[in-house]
Amino acid sequence: MNASPAVSKSEARVEAQRERILDAAQKCFVEHGFHGASMANIAETAGMSAGLIYRYFAGKSEIILAIVQHQLELFLGDMKLNRQIDLTAEMIGSYGRVCRSDARSINPALLLEMSAEATRDPSIAAALDSFDTALRSALVGWLSDTTGNGGCGLSAETAPARALILQLLFEGLKVRETREPNLDRALLTNALQEFVPLLLTR
């Protein structure tokens, strides 16, 4: 009867250590890139020895994959499509909001790193492919759902193409954040308000 709380505390400690390592690694990857950041950098940032890190991750590649999966989960989590939303306003509001490495949303610099790393690492490419499929499916479901359920009421024929355009727009905005974080908000607002509603209507 006493084993369960002990196991839970042990699991919580392991998870806390993993999070500490991943937070440190994310900061290092944002500052130095996946290949520029070393295990020594990560260990120093996490305030622990490199040897301790190896107890939780086999190597930097495994840390990178964990960061990728976490970032993609955050990106998918940003797509709260089970309610009536002002997508244009949310896209405008999120622009430039997540430049910090510890933000609880996808970091634009890491998105670029992930895309580049996917051309070299099949496991990361597979993670990105899985994410793309999940996100597009979520978008199609939202676009084709009824307005009463918070959707847009688009036809099954129209929704997939619109979902692809929205996906390209989301990713393009993230890339633009890395190049132009202080983009004129009035210009961005005007552009998105003119264009996005056209994608959400029949």
NUSE-280721 format. One line per 2 residues: their letters; for each residue y, x, z of N, C-alpha, C. Coordinates in nm, 4 decimals, padded with zeros to 6 digits. Last residue first. Layout:
% NUSE-280721
A) Y:X:Z:Y:X:Z:Y:X:Z ~ ...
% end
This chain:
% NUSE-280721
RT) 03.0066:-01.7624:-04.7270:02.9278:-01.7870:-04.8475:03.0071:-01.7623:-04.9736 ~ 03.1125:-01.4907:-04.5148:03.1222:-01.6278:-04.5656:03.0459:-01.6410:-04.6964
LL) 03.1161:-01.2307:-04.4461:03.0541:-01.3232:-04.3498:03.0577:-01.4682:-04.3958 ~ 03.2578:-01.0821:-04.6196:03.1145:-01.0544:-04.6107:03.0416:-01.1574:-04.5256
LP) 03.5151:-01.1649:-04.5775:03.4537:-01.1990:-04.7058:03.3019:-01.1780:-04.7030 ~ 03.5810:-01.0499:-04.3312:03.5512:-01.1938:-04.3376:03.4863:-01.2372:-04.4684
VF) 03.6270:-00.7707:-04.4152:03.5074:-00.8117:-04.3404:03.4807:-00.9616:-04.3477 ~ 03.8845:-00.7529:-04.5546:03.7557:-00.7310:-04.6194:03.6370:-00.7920:-04.5460
EQ) 04.1082:-00.8032:-04.3999:04.1058:-00.8519:-04.5373:03.9646:-00.8514:-04.5946 ~ 04.0527:-00.6792:-04.1640:04.0774:-00.8241:-04.1621:04.0742:-00.8831:-04.3022
LA) 04.0364:-00.4127:-04.2482:03.9160:-00.4821:-04.2033:03.9344:-00.6336:-04.2014 ~ 04.3054:-00.3607:-04.3226:04.1954:-00.3386:-04.4162:04.0719:-00.4190:-04.3757
NT) 04.4530:-00.4195:-04.0913:04.4799:-00.4922:-04.2158:04.3624:-00.4818:-04.3125 ~ 04.3390:-00.2289:-03.9140:04.3323:-00.3717:-03.8865:04.3508:-00.4532:-04.0137
LL) 04.4138:00.0127:-04.0358:04.2721:-00.0200:-04.0165:04.2545:-00.1698:-03.9963 ~ 04.6924:-00.0113:-04.0148:04.6288:00.0010:-04.1459:04.4815:-00.0374:-04.1379
AR) 04.7201:-00.0189:-03.7391:04.7697:-00.1314:-03.8188:04.7053:-00.1305:-03.9570 ~ 04.6187:00.2283:-03.6584:04.5466:00.1056:-03.6230:04.5926:-00.0147:-03.7047
DL) 04.5797:00.5209:-03.8276:04.6788:00.4144:-03.8040:04.6051:00.2818:-03.7803 ~ 04.3528:00.7399:-03.6678:04.3861:00.6580:-03.7849:04.4814:00.5452:-03.7453
NP) 04.2697:00.9352:-03.4967:04.3980:00.8679:-03.4702:04.4462:00.7896:-03.5915 ~ 04.0394:01.0469:-03.5994:04.0300:00.9660:-03.4772:04.1571:00.8882:-03.4469
ER) 03.9271:01.1382:-03.8620:04.0597:01.0780:-03.8428:04.0582:00.9882:-03.7191 ~ 03.6737:01.2483:-03.8514:03.7739:01.3117:-03.9359:03.9144:01.2637:-03.9045
TE) 03.5264:01.0905:-03.6853:03.5204:01.2352:-03.6641:03.6299:01.3070:-03.7413 ~ 03.5741:00.8362:-03.7868:03.6237:00.8707:-03.6526:03.6255:01.0205:-03.6303
RV) 03.4300:00.8352:-04.0231:03.5757:00.8452:-04.0311:03.6355:00.8824:-03.8960 ~ 03.1739:00.7905:-03.9221:03.2051:00.9188:-03.9859:03.3558:00.9404:-03.9904
KL) 03.2109:00.5280:-03.8337:03.1741:00.6323:-03.7381:03.2055:00.7708:-03.7949 ~ 03.2647:00.3991:-04.0747:03.3685:00.4024:-03.9718:03.3391:00.5102:-03.8680
GE) 03.0172:00.4300:-04.2001:03.1367:00.4927:-04.2568:03.2498:00.5025:-04.1565 ~ 02.8552:00.2693:-04.0433:02.8319:00.4135:-04.0457:02.9538:00.4876:-04.1000
FL) 02.9687:00.0164:-04.0982:02.9577:00.0664:-03.9607:02.9457:00.2189:-03.9596 ~ 02.9347:00.0070:-04.3797:03.0683:00.0038:-04.3214:03.0675:00.0571:-04.1789
LQ) 02.6602:00.0028:-04.4092:02.7361:00.1139:-04.4678:02.8758:00.1221:-04.4073 ~ 02.6169:-00.2437:-04.2844:02.5578:-00.1224:-04.2289:02.6312:00.0013:-04.2815
LI) 02.7487:-00.4160:-04.4600:02.7965:-00.4020:-04.3222:02.7428:-00.2740:-04.2585 ~ 02.5840:-00.3842:-04.6850:02.7254:-00.3454:-04.6928:02.7827:-00.3259:-04.5521
LA) 02.3428:-00.4870:-04.5831:02.3505:-00.3477:-04.6269:02.4953:-00.3006:-04.6319 ~ 02.4157:-00.7522:-04.5406:02.3744:-00.6693:-04.4271:02.3834:-00.5218:-04.4622
RA) 02.4578:-00.8397:-04.7997:02.5728:-00.8329:-04.7087:02.5410:-00.7434:-04.5884 ~ 02.1940:-00.8285:-04.8904:02.2952:-00.7437:-04.9541:02.4179:-00.7294:-04.8642
PA) 02.0658:-01.0199:-04.7169:02.0263:-00.8786:-04.7199:02.1309:-00.7860:-04.7812 ~ 02.2071:-01.2801:-04.7616:02.2163:-01.2034:-04.6361:02.1753:-01.0559:-04.6479
TE) 02.1455:-01.4126:-05.0015:02.2726:-01.3406:-04.9873:02.2722:-01.2426:-04.8706 ~ 01.8998:-01.5352:-04.9683:01.9208:-01.4487:-05.0843:02.0438:-01.3602:-05.0675
AS) 01.9295:-01.6931:-04.7495:01.8330:-01.5838:-04.7400:01.8468:-01.4861:-04.8559 ~ 02.2810:-01.7651:-04.7011:02.1484:-01.7926:-04.7567:02.0594:-01.6696:-04.7424
LG) 02.4584:-01.7741:-04.3864:02.4409:-01.7287:-04.5239:02.2986:-01.7583:-04.5707 ~ 02.5376:-01.8439:-04.1241:02.4894:-01.9476:-04.2148:02.4759:-01.9045:-04.3594
CG) 02.6092:-01.6775:-03.9219:02.7089:-01.7010:-04.0274:02.6643:-01.8037:-04.1304 ~ 02.5398:-01.7522:-03.5695:02.5258:-01.6800:-03.6954:02.6329:-01.7166:-03.7958
GN) 02.5417:-01.9030:-03.3451:02.6240:-01.7817:-03.3434:02.6161:-01.7009:-03.4707 ~ 02.4080:-02.1338:-03.3798:02.3398:-02.0302:-03.3008:02.4190:-01.9000:-03.2957
GT) 02.5756:-02.2691:-03.5478:02.5531:-02.3240:-03.4142:02.4840:-02.2262:-03.3222 ~ 02.5485:-02.1356:-03.7825:02.6713:-02.1122:-03.7061:02.6578:-02.1657:-03.5640
TD) 02.2151:-02.0027:-03.8231:02.3138:-02.1097:-03.8308:02.4366:-02.0755:-03.7468 ~ 02.1430:-01.6809:-03.9746:02.1265:-01.7821:-03.8702:02.2362:-01.8869:-03.8825
SL) 02.2065:-01.4840:-04.1524:02.1387:-01.6032:-04.2060:02.1163:-01.7112:-04.1012 ~ 02.3285:-01.2894:-03.9965:02.4009:-01.3450:-04.1101:02.3387:-01.4753:-04.1599
WG) 02.1213:-01.2307:-03.8117:02.2485:-01.2869:-03.7673:02.3223:-01.3555:-03.8818 ~ 01.9198:-01.1276:-03.9806:01.8928:-01.2415:-03.8937:02.0207:-01.3100:-03.8489
VL) 02.0539:-00.9088:-04.0924:02.0084:-01.0185:-04.1794:01.9836:-01.1439:-04.0964 ~ 02.0894:-00.7545:-03.8584:02.2044:-00.8043:-03.9338:02.1663:-00.9218:-04.0235
AS) 01.8278:-00.6958:-03.7889:01.9133:-00.7684:-03.6947:02.0332:-00.8288:-03.7663 ~ 01.7491:-00.5512:-04.0164:01.6807:-00.6762:-03.9840:01.7649:-00.7614:-03.8899
RL) 01.9138:-00.3309:-03.9898:01.9307:-00.4190:-04.1053:01.8643:-00.5533:-04.0813 ~ 01.8129:-00.2216:-03.7497:01.9508:-00.2673:-03.7580:01.9698:-00.3645:-03.8742
AT) 01.5468:-00.1572:-03.8223:01.5744:-00.2504:-03.7122:01.7156:-00.3069:-03.7206 ~ 01.5860:00.0254:-04.0333:01.5099:-00.0974:-04.0557:01.5423:-00.2020:-03.9492
DF) 01.7237:00.2277:-03.9011:01.7861:00.1594:-04.0148:01.7176:00.0250:-04.0403 ~ 01.5280:00.3095:-03.7125:01.6525:00.2479:-03.6681:01.7174:00.1686:-03.7805
SD) 01.3384:00.4202:-03.8818:01.3018:00.3086:-03.7953:01.4252:00.2342:-03.7486 ~ 01.4901:00.6290:-03.9908:01.4355:00.5241:-04.0780:01.4006:00.3990:-03.9976
LA) 01.5367:00.7818:-03.7617:01.6493:00.7202:-03.8324:01.6022:00.6078:-03.9238 ~ 01.2757:00.8620:-03.7039:01.3513:00.7848:-03.6045:01.4683:00.7137:-03.6704
AA) 01.2172:01.0095:-03.9344:01.1394:00.8887:-03.9059:01.2119:00.7999:-03.8057 ~ 01.3965:01.2195:-03.9031:01.4080:01.1331:-04.0213:01.3346:01.0017:-03.9970
IS) 01.2853:01.3311:-03.6776:01.4178:01.2705:-03.6672:01.4431:01.1790:-03.7865 ~ 01.0475:01.4210:-03.7873:01.0426:01.3278:-03.6739:01.1771:01.2585:-03.6553
PD) 01.1230:01.6012:-03.9932:01.0594:01.4726:-04.0271:01.0574:01.3732:-03.9113 ~ 01.4119:01.7738:-04.0259:01.3107:01.7429:-03.9243:01.2500:01.6060:-03.9527
RT) 01.6012:01.7971:-04.2272:01.5177:01.9133:-04.1950:01.3991:01.8793:-04.1048 ~ 01.7445:01.5714:-04.2528:01.7050:01.6349:-04.3791:01.6104:01.7522:-04.3553
AE) 01.8125:01.5132:-03.9944:01.7057:01.4331:-04.0558:01.6588:01.4927:-04.1879 ~ 02.0333:01.6657:-03.9427:01.9048:01.7127:-03.8907:01.7885:01.6373:-03.9540
AS) 02.2340:01.5044:-04.0558:02.2052:01.6367:-04.1124:02.0671:01.6851:-04.0698 ~ 02.2194:01.2825:-03.8874:02.1986:01.2651:-04.0310:02.1642:01.3977:-04.0972
ME) 02.2793:01.3986:-03.6399:02.1507:01.3338:-03.6617:02.1201:01.3222:-03.8104 ~ 02.5431:01.4841:-03.6802:02.4389:01.5819:-03.6512:02.3002:01.5238:-03.6794
LL) 02.6673:01.2350:-03.7124:02.6667:01.3302:-03.8228:02.5572:01.4349:-03.8039 ~ 02.6223:01.1346:-03.4562:02.5687:01.0617:-03.5716:02.5627:01.1534:-03.6930
LA) 02.7681:01.3098:-03.3001:02.6220:01.3149:-03.2932:02.5578:01.2401:-03.4091 ~ 03.0248:01.2276:-03.3659:02.9832:01.3642:-03.3987:02.8317:01.3775:-03.3966
PN) 03.0264:00.9621:-03.2620:03.0363:00.9873:-03.4062:02.9896:01.1267:-03.4464 ~ 02.7992:00.8417:-03.0291:02.9054:00.9394:-03.0507:02.9108:00.9734:-03.1992
IS) 02.7340:00.5127:-02.9194:02.6994:00.6236:-03.0074:02.8208:00.7123:-03.0334 ~ 02.8017:00.4740:-02.5706:02.7918:00.4199:-02.7046:02.7708:00.5386:-02.7971
RA) 02.9019:00.5577:-02.3250:02.7811:00.4765:-02.3330:02.7758:00.4023:-02.4661 ~ 03.0067:00.9015:-02.3360:03.0337:00.7590:-02.3556:02.9030:00.6827:-02.3716
DS) 02.9934:01.1718:-02.3112:02.9197:01.0934:-02.2125:02.9433:00.9432:-02.2263 ~ 03.1535:01.2831:-02.5037:03.0093:01.3037:-02.5171:02.9306:01.2159:-02.4222
RC) 03.4125:01.0779:-02.6388:03.3588:01.1586:-02.5300:03.2085:01.1689:-02.5433 ~ 03.4729:00.8964:-02.8378:03.4762:01.0376:-02.8744:03.4218:01.1272:-02.7640
VR) 03.4804:00.6136:-02.8594:03.3625:00.6827:-02.8069:03.3597:00.8303:-02.8452 ~ 03.6906:00.4872:-02.9770:03.6696:00.4629:-02.8346:03.5641:00.5543:-02.7761
GY) 03.7359:00.4900:-03.2468:03.7990:00.5937:-03.1670:03.7743:00.5833:-03.0190 ~ 03.6761:00.1490:-03.2680:03.7133:00.2688:-03.3433:03.7866:00.3680:-03.2525
SG) 03.6398:-00.0827:-03.1325:03.5479:00.0271:-03.1021:03.5879:00.1572:-03.1710 ~ 03.8309:-00.2597:-03.2327:03.8386:-00.2178:-03.0932:03.7514:-00.0987:-03.0600
IM) 03.7400:-00.3011:-03.4926:03.8695:-00.2376:-03.4705:03.8767:-00.1809:-03.3293 ~ 03.5010:-00.4306:-03.4376:03.4993:-00.3058:-03.5141:03.6295:-00.2290:-03.4949
EA) 03.5926:-00.6573:-03.3053:03.5064:-00.5630:-03.2348:03.5012:-00.4284:-03.3062 ~ 03.7407:-00.7847:-03.5056:03.8090:-00.7391:-03.3850:03.7249:-00.6358:-03.3102
TL) 03.5306:-00.8435:-03.6876:03.6439:-00.7595:-03.7273:03.7130:-00.7010:-03.6052 ~ 03.3673:-01.0173:-03.5422:03.3170:-00.8857:-03.5799:03.4308:-00.7915:-03.6178
DI) 03.3828:-01.2121:-03.3013:03.4839:-01.1740:-03.3996:03.4499:-01.0312:-03.4390 ~ 03.0835:-01.4057:-03.2491:03.1703:-01.2911:-03.2259:03.2746:-01.2785:-03.3348
QR) 02.8530:-01.5984:-03.0869:02.9635:-01.6066:-03.1818:03.0603:-01.4921:-03.1523 ~ 02.5443:-01.4203:-03.0384:02.6558:-01.5021:-02.9911:02.7609:-01.5082:-03.1006
NL) 02.3725:-01.2147:-03.0868:02.3154:-01.3432:-03.0439:02.4231:-01.4355:-02.9885 ~ 02.4400:-00.9556:-03.1492:02.4516:-01.0575:-03.2534:02.3934:-01.1925:-03.2149
KM) 02.5613:-00.6821:-03.0732:02.5295:-00.7991:-02.9911:02.5463:-00.9223:-03.0779 ~ 02.5243:-00.3861:-03.1404:02.5138:-00.5013:-03.2281:02.4688:-00.6228:-03.1482
DG) 02.4995:-00.1960:-02.9509:02.6355:-00.2386:-02.9836:02.6356:-00.3636:-03.0708 ~ 02.2305:-00.1431:-02.9594:02.2807:-00.2249:-02.8489:02.4223:-00.2731:-02.8725
LF) 02.2241:00.0295:-03.1720:02.1641:-00.1024:-03.1896:02.2122:-00.1968:-03.0805 ~ 02.3513:00.2440:-03.0435:02.4097:00.1873:-03.1645:02.3558:00.0467:-03.1866
LE) 02.1690:00.2954:-02.8382:02.3051:00.2542:-02.8055:02.3713:00.1868:-02.9252 ~ 01.9497:00.3745:-02.9895:01.9381:00.2564:-02.9047:02.0760:00.2036:-02.8672
LQ) 02.0564:00.6064:-03.0983:02.0263:00.4952:-03.1872:02.0073:00.3653:-03.1098 ~ 02.0747:00.7654:-02.8694:02.1958:00.7297:-02.9419:02.1720:00.6102:-03.0341
HQ) 01.8003:00.7901:-02.8067:01.8931:00.7267:-02.7119:02.0193:00.6800:-02.7835 ~ 01.7017:00.9254:-03.0292:01.6497:00.7927:-02.9983:01.7432:00.7174:-02.9039
VI) 01.8529:01.1642:-03.0047:01.8618:01.0806:-03.1243:01.8179:00.9381:-03.0923 ~ 01.7589:01.2612:-02.7588:01.9007:01.2277:-02.7753:01.9188:01.1342:-02.8939
AL) 01.4914:01.3065:-02.8274:01.5232:01.2121:-02.7196:01.6694:01.1677:-02.7288 ~ 01.5246:01.5024:-03.0246:01.4660:01.3737:-03.0608:01.4966:01.2681:-02.9548
II) 01.6337:01.7100:-02.8671:01.7108:01.6536:-02.9789:01.6571:01.5154:-03.0152 ~ 01.4177:01.7621:-02.6996:01.5439:01.7128:-02.6422:01.6271:01.6459:-02.7507
ES) 01.2390:01.8596:-02.8869:01.2043:01.7376:-02.8136:01.3285:01.6772:-02.7481 ~ 01.3739:02.0895:-02.9684:01.3450:01.9842:-03.0666:01.3132:01.8516:-02.9979
KG) 01.3755:02.2480:-02.7394:01.5003:02.1876:-02.7843:01.4761:02.0744:-02.8842 ~ 01.0728:02.1614:-02.5561:01.1656:02.2524:-02.6209:01.2874:02.1779:-02.6694
AF) 00.9384:01.9897:-02.3910:00.8657:02.1042:-02.4444:00.9580:02.2071:-02.5091 ~ 01.0848:01.8776:-02.0907:01.0867:01.8757:-02.2365:01.0210:02.0033:-02.2880
YR) 01.0311:01.9182:-01.8234:01.0573:01.7817:-01.8696:01.0539:01.7691:-02.0217 ~ 00.9954:02.1806:-01.7825:00.9017:02.0910:-01.7138:00.9150:01.9483:-01.7652
YI) 01.2084:02.2975:-01.9056:01.0813:02.2970:-01.9787:00.9737:02.2146:-01.9084 ~ 01.3982:02.2854:-01.7035:01.4123:02.1953:-01.8183:01.2792:02.1845:-01.8941
LG) 01.3158:02.4947:-01.5447:01.3023:02.3583:-01.4943:01.3117:02.2570:-01.6089 ~ 01.3851:02.7120:-01.7064:01.2451:02.6878:-01.6715:01.2213:02.5469:-01.6222
AS) 01.6576:02.7068:-01.7050:01.5909:02.6700:-01.8294:01.4437:02.6394:-01.8024 ~ 01.7877:02.5618:-01.4018:01.7291:02.6719:-01.4775:01.6639:02.6201:-01.6052
MG) 02.0958:02.3704:-01.3893:01.9571:02.3976:-01.3499:01.9043:02.5113:-01.4356 ~ 02.3294:02.2494:-01.4804:02.3266:02.3095:-01.3475:02.1856:02.3315:-01.2973
AT) 02.3724:02.1587:-01.7310:02.2991:02.0694:-01.6411:02.2955:02.1223:-01.4981 ~ 02.4956:02.3822:-01.8399:02.5712:02.2574:-01.8309:02.5054:02.1599:-01.7341
EA) 02.2818:02.5644:-01.8295:02.4059:02.5914:-01.7561:02.4862:02.4637:-01.7356 ~ 02.0974:02.4374:-02.0000:02.0639:02.4622:-01.8597:02.1893:02.4852:-01.7761
IN) 02.2383:02.4422:-02.2415:02.2001:02.3139:-02.1828:02.1717:02.3309:-02.0336 ~ 02.2587:02.7192:-02.2854:02.3791:02.6352:-02.2765:02.3488:02.5057:-02.2036
AM) 01.9849:02.7822:-02.3016:02.0655:02.8411:-02.1943:02.1943:02.7614:-02.1750 ~ 01.9141:02.6548:-02.5318:01.8561:02.6048:-02.4068:01.9344:02.6596:-02.2875
SA) 02.2171:02.6276:-02.7315:02.0927:02.6918:-02.6895:02.0390:02.6255:-02.5631 ~ 02.3790:02.4935:-03.0119:02.3555:02.4820:-02.8678:02.2200:02.5434:-02.8333
GH) 02.3609:02.5127:-03.2858:02.4480:02.6062:-03.2154:02.4272:02.6055:-03.0652 ~ 02.2022:02.3049:-03.3662:02.1489:02.4406:-03.3785:02.2349:02.5432:-03.3061
FG) 02.3538:02.0766:-03.3044:02.2146:02.0858:-03.2612:02.1658:02.2306:-03.2613 ~ 02.6880:02.1604:-03.1881:02.5917:02.1193:-03.2893:02.4506:02.1392:-03.2390
HE) 02.8677:02.2160:-02.9842:02.8154:02.3288:-03.0618:02.7250:02.2893:-03.1778 ~ 02.9607:01.9718:-02.8728:03.0483:02.0894:-02.8778:03.0009:02.1949:-02.9760
VF) 02.7441:01.7997:-02.8966:02.8741:01.7575:-02.9488:02.9644:01.8794:-02.9681 ~ 02.5492:01.9481:-02.7643:02.5312:01.9190:-02.9063:02.6631:01.8754:-02.9704
CK) 02.6502:01.9512:-02.5022:02.6353:02.0770:-02.5758:02.6230:02.0528:-02.7258 ~ 02.6369:01.6789:-02.4385:02.7657:01.7490:-02.4346:02.7595:01.8768:-02.5173
QA) 02.3578:01.6450:-02.4607:02.4478:01.5715:-02.5494:02.5851:01.6372:-02.5538 ~ 02.2653:01.8054:-02.2549:02.2336:01.8409:-02.3931:02.3280:01.7709:-02.4897
AD) 02.3579:01.6613:-02.0343:02.4050:01.7982:-02.0567:02.3829:01.8396:-02.2020 ~ 02.2118:01.4268:-02.0691:02.3586:01.4217:-02.0651:02.4174:01.5591:-02.0949
LI) 01.9506:01.5300:-02.0518:01.9960:01.4698:-02.1773:02.1483:01.4586:-02.1823 ~ 01.9450:01.6160:-01.7849:01.9246:01.7112:-01.8937:01.9798:01.6564:-02.0249
RE) 01.9857:01.3720:-01.6557:02.0767:01.4844:-01.6310:02.0676:01.5875:-01.7440 ~ 01.7627:01.2299:-01.7407:01.8963:01.1844:-01.7787:01.9989:01.2958:-01.7626
RQ) 01.5620:01.3794:-01.6132:01.5650:01.3693:-01.7597:01.7035:01.3280:-01.8086 ~ 01.6286:01.3287:-01.3484:01.6345:01.4655:-01.3987:01.6407:01.4666:-01.5513
AE) 01.5817:01.0545:-01.3370:01.7163:01.1058:-01.3083:01.7328:01.2475:-01.3623 ~ 01.3072:01.0473:-01.3860:01.3991:00.9853:-01.4820:01.5408:01.0363:-01.4626
VR) 01.2146:01.1756:-01.1552:01.1864:01.2334:-01.2868:01.2850:01.1790:-01.3904 ~ 01.3019:00.9926:-00.9641:01.3515:01.1291:-00.9596:01.3321:01.1981:-01.0951
AE) 01.1548:00.7674:-01.0339:01.3007:00.7605:-01.0391:01.3615:00.9002:-01.0409 ~ 00.8978:00.8599:-00.9813:00.9350:00.8251:-01.1188:01.0860:00.8207:-01.1350
SK) 00.9201:00.8883:-00.7033:00.8891:01.0042:-00.7868:00.9300:00.9792:-00.9312 ~ 00.9639:00.6269:-00.6289:01.0659:00.7278:-00.5986:01.0457:00.8515:-00.6847
SV) 00.7238:00.5127:-00.7195:00.8512:00.4664:-00.7735:00.9617:00.5689:-00.7495 ~ 00.5391:00.6442:-00.5566:00.5336:00.6630:-00.7011:00.6669:00.6241:-00.7640
AP) 00.6213:00.5419:-00.3119:00.6258:00.6860:-00.3350:00.6256:00.7165:-00.4842 ~ 00.5738:00.2666:-00.3412:00.7112:00.3144:-00.3237:00.7237:00.4627:-00.3508
SA) 00.2775:00.2884:-00.3801:00.3687:00.2336:-00.4795:00.5125:00.2798:-00.4607 ~ 00.1489:00.3788:-00.1530:00.1558:00.4653:-00.2705:00.2622:00.4196:-00.3687
NM) 00.1152:00.2095:00.0569:00.2321:00.2957:00.0634:00.2503:00.3800:-00.0621 ~ -00.1213:00.0820:00.0000:00.0000:00.0000:00.0000:00.1264:00.0854:00.0000
% end
